[in-house]
Amino acid sequence: MSTLFEPLTLRSLTIPNRIWMAAMCQYSAAPDGDRTGVPNDWHFTHLAARATGGAGLIITEATAVSPEGRISPYDLGIWNDTQVEGFRRITAFLKSQGSVPGIQLAHAGRKASTERTWVDRGAPIAPSEEHGWTPVGPSAAPFGPASTTPEELSDEAISSIVEDFADAARRALDAGFQVAEIHGAHGYLIHQFLSPHSNQRTDTYGGDFAGRTRFALEVVDAVRAVWPADLPVFFRVSATDWLQETGDADREGWTADETVRLAKELRARGVDLLDVSTGGNVPDAKIPVGPDYQVPYASRVRAEADMPVAAVGLITEPDQAQAILASDKADAVLLGRVLLRDPYWPRHAATALGGTMPTPVQYHRA
């Protein structure tokens, strides 16, 4: 049988196959009022379709741990009990189809307060505009020339955000999630602290590797402390800012070497799997996008940090996904846009590769 269709056990949780759905923002929640950040029928249908399609693990979009942590006003959140109740319907259905529900806990930092991607390509919303607010970051350095300058976080504010992550994890468990993924990638707040490109602090949260990773490790410790010992915690990382690799030696950025070093720290603190992506923190970085372009970074973490990893990025064909696992480059694949195009990709892959997966009883006649 193809490796893609073998179960993977992390702690006491067994995920039925290695084809997983990556977090993808839908920008479809209410931006204000008592339903702010609450999942609705669109989110249910979107996620439920991938469960009936056979994905072993389904991770929600980046779900904000606080209102100001949203990427856009239309993001999901998990900072109140109304949001928890909205998620329960979704997690119950995913479980009923044999899929594992996971949540990506996130804070956008300096990349917050932006439009939906289909409105002015996700342009920043100024604090003075409707639904806008002032973003925060490790330093008062905007993401790009048109971006709002963020407010530099104080030590007290950093501690408060760490607690926000812990509170969000508690609520996620109450909502029925079985995997908690901490979003430390794509130029959002944790990544902003990790990278010297965005972190210009000179205190204990900046400077050297220990300072720049301090916030990430505090968040991990806080989430792991409230998340059950028998359930896994993931961490999503951008393995590189793509500055050194593309010859941009004049600017400092987060590197693959630092990712391996961080992975070892995360593993020691109870993180069970690293979700390895790249980029997102340097808007003009030259990224050589193509099939499998991020897989070598996952493979390196797996080999050098002795840690389970998931590979992501332009993995679109069943044979391609199977080859990644068969060559021990990753333990699972996280699919994004290909699952938007085809919610039944896992079932089609099973047919193509001779794998097997349970079929909903309603479809047995097919």
C-alpha positions as a Python dict, from the first residue, in 0.01 Angstrom:
ca = {
    (1, 'M'): (0, 0, 0),
    (2, 'S'): (117, 355, -73),
    (3, 'T'): (277, 527, 227),
    (4, 'L'): (27, 810, 180),
    (5, 'F'): (-249, 588, 314),
    (6, 'E'): (-70, 453, 620),
    (7, 'P'): (-178, 595, 959),
    (8, 'L'): (56, 812, 1163),
    (9, 'T'): (45, 809, 1543),
    (10, 'L'): (165, 1112, 1739),
    (11, 'R'): (137, 1069, 2115),
    (12, 'S'): (-196, 883, 2157),
    (13, 'L'): (-358, 1031, 1845),
    (14, 'T'): (-366, 824, 1528),
    (15, 'I'): (-421, 1019, 1206),
    (16, 'P'): (-567, 779, 948),
    (17, 'N'): (-349, 882, 652),
    (18, 'R'): (-66, 1117, 554),
    (19, 'I'): (-270, 1347, 324),
    (20, 'W'): (-347, 1654, 529),
    (21, 'M'): (-519, 1983, 459),
    (22, 'A'): (-309, 2293, 524),
    (23, 'A'): (-455, 2605, 685),
    (24, 'M'): (-595, 2841, 421),
    (25, 'C'): (-766, 3168, 511),
    (26, 'Q'): (-1120, 3212, 378),
    (27, 'Y'): (-1178, 3575, 486),
    (28, 'S'): (-1545, 3494, 536),
    (29, 'A'): (-1625, 3561, 903),
    (30, 'A'): (-1821, 3862, 1027),
    (31, 'P'): (-1586, 4160, 1081),
    (32, 'D'): (-1776, 4303, 1377),
    (33, 'G'): (-2071, 4250, 1610),
    (34, 'D'): (-2147, 3949, 1827),
    (35, 'R'): (-2052, 3708, 1545),
    (36, 'T'): (-1702, 3851, 1494),
    (37, 'G'): (-1461, 3571, 1408),
    (38, 'V'): (-1727, 3301, 1443),
    (39, 'P'): (-1727, 3018, 1186),
    (40, 'N'): (-2039, 3011, 971),
    (41, 'D'): (-2197, 2791, 704),
    (42, 'W'): (-1918, 2868, 456),
    (43, 'H'): (-1650, 2743, 697),
    (44, 'F'): (-1854, 2434, 780),
    (45, 'T'): (-1908, 2345, 414),
    (46, 'H'): (-1549, 2422, 318),
    (47, 'L'): (-1396, 2203, 588),
    (48, 'A'): (-1662, 1931, 581),
    (49, 'A'): (-1611, 1876, 208),
    (50, 'R'): (-1244, 1795, 264),
    (51, 'A'): (-1339, 1547, 536),
    (52, 'T'): (-1575, 1357, 307),
    (53, 'G'): (-1297, 1388, 49),
    (54, 'G'): (-1067, 1180, 268),
    (55, 'A'): (-811, 1417, 421),
    (56, 'G'): (-667, 1254, 732),
    (57, 'L'): (-605, 1581, 918),
    (58, 'I'): (-782, 1910, 850),
    (59, 'I'): (-628, 2229, 989),
    (60, 'T'): (-845, 2539, 1008),
    (61, 'E'): (-731, 2867, 864),
    (62, 'A'): (-508, 3090, 1076),
    (63, 'T'): (-735, 3144, 1376),
    (64, 'A'): (-658, 3458, 1574),
    (65, 'V'): (-589, 3443, 1945),
    (66, 'S'): (-710, 3803, 1987),
    (67, 'P'): (-903, 4060, 1780),
    (68, 'E'): (-589, 4256, 1691),
    (69, 'G'): (-417, 3929, 1596),
    (70, 'R'): (-638, 3881, 1291),
    (71, 'I'): (-480, 3918, 948),
    (72, 'S'): (-803, 4077, 825),
    (73, 'P'): (-1127, 4177, 996),
    (74, 'Y'): (-1285, 3875, 826),
    (75, 'D'): (-1066, 3608, 989),
    (76, 'L'): (-1176, 3342, 1231),
    (77, 'G'): (-1091, 3384, 1598),
    (78, 'I'): (-1094, 3180, 1916),
    (79, 'W'): (-1079, 3442, 2190),
    (80, 'N'): (-1438, 3397, 2316),
    (81, 'D'): (-1693, 3127, 2391),
    (82, 'T'): (-1926, 3216, 2103),
    (83, 'Q'): (-1646, 3123, 1864),
    (84, 'V'): (-1592, 2797, 2054),
    (85, 'E'): (-1957, 2704, 2009),
    (86, 'G'): (-1934, 2775, 1637),
    (87, 'F'): (-1635, 2544, 1600),
    (88, 'R'): (-1799, 2252, 1786),
    (89, 'R'): (-2035, 2178, 1498),
    (90, 'I'): (-1739, 2161, 1259),
    (91, 'T'): (-1509, 1945, 1473),
    (92, 'A'): (-1791, 1699, 1546),
    (93, 'F'): (-1859, 1651, 1175),
    (94, 'L'): (-1492, 1611, 1084),
    (95, 'K'): (-1455, 1341, 1347),
    (96, 'S'): (-1770, 1165, 1223),
    (97, 'Q'): (-1603, 1129, 882),
    (98, 'G'): (-1281, 988, 1029),
    (99, 'S'): (-1076, 1307, 990),
    (100, 'V'): (-879, 1466, 1272),
    (101, 'P'): (-965, 1833, 1338),
    (102, 'G'): (-669, 2065, 1390),
    (103, 'I'): (-655, 2436, 1455),
    (104, 'Q'): (-384, 2685, 1362),
    (105, 'L'): (-341, 2939, 1642),
    (106, 'A'): (-213, 3266, 1505),
    (107, 'H'): (-129, 3631, 1560),
    (108, 'A'): (-62, 3842, 1251),
    (109, 'G'): (155, 4104, 1420),
    (110, 'R'): (262, 4376, 1178),
    (111, 'K'): (76, 4206, 890),
    (112, 'A'): (-261, 4261, 1061),
    (113, 'S'): (-547, 4490, 957),
    (114, 'T'): (-552, 4412, 585),
    (115, 'E'): (-823, 4363, 327),
    (116, 'R'): (-940, 4028, 192),
    (117, 'T'): (-705, 3900, -77),
    (118, 'W'): (-961, 3963, -351),
    (119, 'V'): (-1003, 4329, -247),
    (120, 'D'): (-705, 4540, -361),
    (121, 'R'): (-487, 4230, -325),
    (122, 'G'): (-512, 4239, 52),
    (123, 'A'): (-412, 4604, 90),
    (124, 'P'): (-356, 4741, 441),
    (125, 'I'): (-656, 4895, 617),
    (126, 'A'): (-548, 5213, 795),
    (127, 'P'): (-635, 5247, 1165),
    (128, 'S'): (-864, 5539, 1077),
    (129, 'E'): (-1064, 5334, 824),
    (130, 'E'): (-1365, 5117, 898),
    (131, 'H'): (-1263, 4784, 1055),
    (132, 'G'): (-900, 4900, 1076),
    (133, 'W'): (-663, 4902, 1373),
    (134, 'T'): (-297, 4965, 1454),
    (135, 'P'): (-92, 4645, 1418),
    (136, 'V'): (183, 4546, 1660),
    (137, 'G'): (522, 4389, 1613),
    (138, 'P'): (859, 4322, 1771),
    (139, 'S'): (980, 4654, 1628),
    (140, 'A'): (827, 4965, 1473),
    (141, 'A'): (915, 4840, 1124),
    (142, 'P'): (636, 4806, 865),
    (143, 'F'): (608, 4500, 643),
    (144, 'G'): (624, 4702, 321),
    (145, 'P'): (624, 5061, 194),
    (146, 'A'): (243, 5083, 193),
    (147, 'S'): (196, 4905, 524),
    (148, 'T'): (99, 5067, 854),
    (149, 'T'): (391, 5113, 1092),
    (150, 'P'): (331, 4875, 1383),
    (151, 'E'): (348, 4961, 1749),
    (152, 'E'): (652, 4805, 1914),
    (153, 'L'): (542, 4558, 2179),
    (154, 'S'): (644, 4612, 2540),
    (155, 'D'): (754, 4322, 2757),
    (156, 'E'): (415, 4336, 2931),
    (157, 'A'): (230, 4323, 2599),
    (158, 'I'): (441, 4027, 2488),
    (159, 'S'): (350, 3840, 2806),
    (160, 'S'): (-16, 3918, 2745),
    (161, 'I'): (1, 3771, 2393),
    (162, 'V'): (168, 3456, 2527),
    (163, 'E'): (-129, 3419, 2761),
    (164, 'D'): (-364, 3480, 2468),
    (165, 'F'): (-213, 3177, 2294),
    (166, 'A'): (-263, 2966, 2608),
    (167, 'D'): (-624, 3082, 2647),
    (168, 'A'): (-688, 3011, 2279),
    (169, 'A'): (-548, 2660, 2317),
    (170, 'R'): (-779, 2595, 2612),
    (171, 'R'): (-1076, 2708, 2406),
    (172, 'A'): (-961, 2502, 2107),
    (173, 'L'): (-963, 2191, 2321),
    (174, 'D'): (-1311, 2278, 2446),
    (175, 'A'): (-1419, 2322, 2084),
    (176, 'G'): (-1318, 1965, 2002),
    (177, 'F'): (-984, 2008, 1827),
    (178, 'Q'): (-726, 1730, 1861),
    (179, 'V'): (-420, 1902, 1712),
    (180, 'A'): (-299, 2251, 1801),
    (181, 'E'): (-65, 2411, 1548),
    (182, 'I'): (123, 2727, 1647),
    (183, 'H'): (169, 2956, 1347),
    (184, 'G'): (532, 3066, 1346),
    (185, 'A'): (564, 3119, 970),
    (186, 'H'): (482, 3345, 674),
    (187, 'G'): (587, 3674, 828),
    (188, 'Y'): (331, 3673, 1108),
    (189, 'L'): (411, 3771, 1466),
    (190, 'I'): (620, 3475, 1582),
    (191, 'H'): (817, 3475, 1256),
    (192, 'Q'): (865, 3852, 1294),
    (193, 'F'): (1039, 3788, 1626),
    (194, 'L'): (1250, 3505, 1484),
    (195, 'S'): (1393, 3698, 1190),
    (196, 'P'): (1656, 3972, 1221),
    (197, 'H'): (1494, 4126, 913),
    (198, 'S'): (1192, 4229, 1121),
    (199, 'N'): (1323, 4209, 1478),
    (200, 'Q'): (1540, 4510, 1555),
    (201, 'R'): (1512, 4486, 1933),
    (202, 'T'): (1816, 4509, 2158),
    (203, 'D'): (1650, 4368, 2470),
    (204, 'T'): (1603, 4004, 2571),
    (205, 'Y'): (1354, 3950, 2287),
    (206, 'G'): (1597, 4050, 2013),
    (207, 'G'): (1957, 4037, 1902),
    (208, 'D'): (2104, 3688, 1900),
    (209, 'F'): (1934, 3355, 1831),
    (210, 'A'): (1835, 3307, 2196),
    (211, 'G'): (1671, 3649, 2211),
    (212, 'R'): (1488, 3622, 1880),
    (213, 'T'): (1352, 3274, 1960),
    (214, 'R'): (1247, 3360, 2317),
    (215, 'F'): (891, 3465, 2226),
    (216, 'A'): (833, 3154, 2013),
    (217, 'L'): (951, 2925, 2290),
    (218, 'E'): (739, 3105, 2550),
    (219, 'V'): (432, 3055, 2331),
    (220, 'V'): (515, 2687, 2285),
    (221, 'D'): (562, 2637, 2660),
    (222, 'A'): (233, 2814, 2734),
    (223, 'V'): (36, 2609, 2480),
    (224, 'R'): (200, 2280, 2575),
    (225, 'A'): (121, 2348, 2942),
    (226, 'V'): (-255, 2362, 2876),
    (227, 'W'): (-276, 2114, 2587),
    (228, 'P'): (-331, 1750, 2695),
    (229, 'A'): (-17, 1541, 2724),
    (230, 'D'): (-171, 1273, 2502),
    (231, 'L'): (-245, 1510, 2211),
    (232, 'P'): (10, 1659, 1969),
    (233, 'V'): (124, 2016, 1921),
    (234, 'F'): (257, 2125, 1580),
    (235, 'F'): (463, 2431, 1491),
    (236, 'R'): (454, 2589, 1145),
    (237, 'V'): (782, 2751, 1047),
    (238, 'S'): (915, 2942, 748),
    (239, 'A'): (1248, 2765, 715),
    (240, 'T'): (1410, 3059, 536),
    (241, 'D'): (1346, 3421, 445),
    (242, 'W'): (1510, 3344, 105),
    (243, 'L'): (1778, 3614, 139),
    (244, 'Q'): (2096, 3408, 165),
    (245, 'E'): (1980, 3146, -85),
    (246, 'T'): (1907, 3403, -354),
    (247, 'G'): (2228, 3600, -311),
    (248, 'D'): (2086, 3890, -110),
    (249, 'A'): (2372, 3885, 140),
    (250, 'D'): (2337, 4253, 226),
    (251, 'R'): (2024, 4189, 433),
    (252, 'E'): (1994, 3961, 734),
    (253, 'G'): (1711, 3710, 751),
    (254, 'W'): (1599, 3387, 914),
    (255, 'T'): (1799, 3092, 778),
    (256, 'A'): (1772, 2717, 729),
    (257, 'D'): (2052, 2663, 981),
    (258, 'E'): (1852, 2851, 1243),
    (259, 'T'): (1542, 2647, 1158),
    (260, 'V'): (1723, 2322, 1236),
    (261, 'R'): (1850, 2471, 1561),
    (262, 'L'): (1501, 2591, 1654),
    (263, 'A'): (1351, 2252, 1565),
    (264, 'K'): (1573, 2084, 1822),
    (265, 'E'): (1457, 2334, 2086),
    (266, 'L'): (1093, 2281, 1991),
    (267, 'R'): (1124, 1904, 2006),
    (268, 'A'): (1275, 1928, 2354),
    (269, 'R'): (978, 2141, 2465),
    (270, 'G'): (713, 1897, 2347),
    (271, 'V'): (640, 1996, 1987),
    (272, 'D'): (555, 1678, 1799),
    (273, 'L'): (582, 1782, 1434),
    (274, 'L'): (725, 2071, 1235),
    (275, 'D'): (514, 2198, 946),
    (276, 'V'): (788, 2331, 717),
    (277, 'S'): (709, 2616, 480),
    (278, 'T'): (921, 2915, 372),
    (279, 'G'): (906, 3290, 309),
    (280, 'G'): (645, 3553, 385),
    (281, 'N'): (849, 3798, 591),
    (282, 'V'): (1038, 3984, 316),
    (283, 'P'): (795, 4121, 56),
    (284, 'D'): (1056, 4153, -220),
    (285, 'A'): (1235, 3822, -157),
    (286, 'K'): (1315, 3632, -475),
    (287, 'I'): (1159, 3289, -418),
    (288, 'P'): (1223, 3016, -678),
    (289, 'V'): (872, 2872, -669),
    (290, 'G'): (822, 2533, -830),
    (291, 'P'): (717, 2174, -750),
    (292, 'D'): (883, 2046, -430),
    (293, 'Y'): (1072, 2375, -382),
    (294, 'Q'): (1022, 2365, -3),
    (295, 'V'): (1064, 1989, 47),
    (296, 'P'): (1445, 2002, 98),
    (297, 'Y'): (1393, 2218, 405),
    (298, 'A'): (1151, 1967, 557),
    (299, 'S'): (1387, 1685, 471),
    (300, 'R'): (1678, 1859, 640),
    (301, 'V'): (1484, 1919, 963),
    (302, 'R'): (1373, 1555, 967),
    (303, 'A'): (1728, 1430, 925),
    (304, 'E'): (1917, 1676, 1145),
    (305, 'A'): (1666, 1741, 1422),
    (306, 'D'): (1528, 1385, 1432),
    (307, 'M'): (1176, 1524, 1429),
    (308, 'P'): (860, 1435, 1233),
    (309, 'V'): (784, 1690, 960),
    (310, 'A'): (515, 1771, 708),
    (311, 'A'): (614, 1898, 364),
    (312, 'V'): (418, 2170, 183),
    (313, 'G'): (422, 2376, -134),
    (314, 'L'): (312, 2292, -489),
    (315, 'I'): (257, 1926, -411),
    (316, 'T'): (-15, 1852, -664),
    (317, 'E'): (21, 1497, -798),
    (318, 'P'): (-31, 1165, -615),
    (319, 'D'): (298, 1018, -745),
    (320, 'Q'): (481, 1331, -633),
    (321, 'A'): (336, 1313, -281),
    (322, 'Q'): (410, 942, -254),
    (323, 'A'): (771, 994, -367),
    (324, 'I'): (829, 1254, -94),
    (325, 'L'): (721, 1008, 176),
    (326, 'A'): (882, 701, 20),
    (327, 'S'): (1220, 878, 9),
    (328, 'D'): (1193, 969, 380),
    (329, 'K'): (1186, 1343, 314),
    (330, 'A'): (871, 1393, 522),
    (331, 'D'): (619, 1205, 735),
    (332, 'A'): (313, 1367, 577),
    (333, 'V'): (216, 1616, 308),
    (334, 'L'): (4, 1923, 371),
    (335, 'L'): (-194, 2020, 63),
    (336, 'G'): (-333, 2367, -2),
    (337, 'R'): (-469, 2501, -327),
    (338, 'V'): (-494, 2160, -492),
    (339, 'L'): (-754, 2074, -226),
    (340, 'L'): (-943, 2392, -309),
    (341, 'R'): (-958, 2276, -669),
    (342, 'D'): (-1041, 1916, -581),
    (343, 'P'): (-1180, 1834, -235),
    (344, 'Y'): (-1170, 1465, -330),
    (345, 'W'): (-799, 1463, -415),
    (346, 'P'): (-722, 1202, -145),
    (347, 'R'): (-981, 961, -288),
    (348, 'H'): (-857, 1018, -641),
    (349, 'A'): (-501, 957, -519),
    (350, 'A'): (-611, 631, -357),
    (351, 'T'): (-754, 517, -689),
    (352, 'A'): (-438, 617, -876),
    (353, 'L'): (-195, 457, -630),
    (354, 'G'): (-394, 153, -520),
    (355, 'G'): (-451, 283, -170),
    (356, 'T'): (-760, 233, 41),
    (357, 'M'): (-967, 458, 264),
    (358, 'P'): (-1311, 432, 420),
    (359, 'T'): (-1602, 554, 210),
    (360, 'P'): (-1902, 733, 365),
    (361, 'V'): (-2195, 491, 381),
    (362, 'Q'): (-2397, 736, 175),
    (363, 'Y'): (-2154, 680, -115),
    (364, 'H'): (-2130, 302, -105),
    (365, 'R'): (-2344, 270, -417),
    (366, 'A'): (-2094, 482, -619),
}
